Amino acid sequence: MTDLSTLAELKPGEPARVTGLEGDTTTTRRVMALGFVPGTRVEVVRRSPLGDPTEYELRGVRVALRSAEARLVRIARETHGGA
């Protein structure tokens, strides 16, 4: 793993692991309830034509988040094929 950043910065096809979440808000708790918890592998599937929301795949499901929500999720990028 390398380069700590936020989920909003990932490009389509780029894998990462969740390292944490920012703040303790209702939105943060909702994002965690969707499965974005530390240690979870996540990958960008695609962005909408206007760039927001973005579809992510984690734990075999696909979830769409708006950029404001994705910026709450701290990640560490992985190389392709990372476990």
C-alpha positions in Angstrom: 0.0 0.0 0.0 1.1 3.5 -0.7 -0.1 7.1 -0.9 -2.7 8.1 1.7 -5.6 10.1 0.3 -9.4 10.1 0.1 -11.8 7.9 -1.8 -12.8 10.9 -3.9 -9.3 11.0 -5.5 -9.4 7.4 -6.9 -9.7 6.9 -10.6 -11.8 4.2 -12.3 -10.2 0.7 -11.9 -7.9 1.9 -9.1 -7.9 -0.3 -6.0 -7.4 0.9 -2.4 -8.0 0.0 1.2 -10.0 2.1 3.6 -7.9 3.3 6.5 -10.4 5.5 8.4 -13.1 8.0 8.2 -13.2 11.8 8.9 -15.3 13.2 11.7 -18.3 11.8 13.6 -21.3 13.0 11.7 -24.5 11.4 10.5 -23.1 11.1 7.0 -19.9 9.5 8.3 -22.0 6.9 10.2 -24.1 6.2 7.1 -21.0 5.7 4.9 -19.6 3.3 7.5 -23.0 1.4 7.6 -22.6 1.0 3.8 -19.4 -1.0 4.4 -16.7 1.6 4.1 -14.8 0.5 7.3 -11.0 0.3 7.9 -9.4 -2.7 6.1 -12.0 -2.9 3.4 -10.8 -3.2 -0.2 -12.6 -0.8 -2.5 -12.3 0.0 -6.2 -13.9 2.7 -8.4 -16.2 1.2 -11.0 -17.2 4.3 -12.8 -18.2 8.0 -12.5 -21.4 9.4 -13.7 -21.2 11.5 -16.9 -21.1 14.7 -14.8 -18.6 13.3 -12.4 -20.9 12.9 -9.3 -21.8 10.4 -7.9 -19.2 7.7 -8.3 -19.9 4.0 -8.2 -17.6 1.9 -5.9 -17.3 -1.9 -5.5 -16.6 -3.3 -2.1 -17.3 -6.7 -0.5 -19.0 -7.9 -3.7 -21.5 -5.0 -3.8 -21.7 -1.7 -5.7 -22.4 1.5 -3.9 -22.7 5.1 -5.2 -21.4 8.0 -3.2 -21.4 11.7 -3.8 -18.0 13.4 -3.8 -18.7 15.1 -0.4 -19.3 11.6 1.1 -16.2 10.1 -0.6 -14.0 12.8 0.8 -14.8 11.6 4.3 -13.2 8.1 3.6 -9.4 8.0 4.0 -7.7 5.3 1.9 -4.3 3.9 1.0 -3.9 3.1 -2.7 -2.8 -0.4 -3.7 -1.2 -1.7 -6.8 -3.5 -3.6 -9.2 -3.9 -7.2 -7.9 -3.4 -6.3 -4.3 -5.1 -8.7 -1.8 
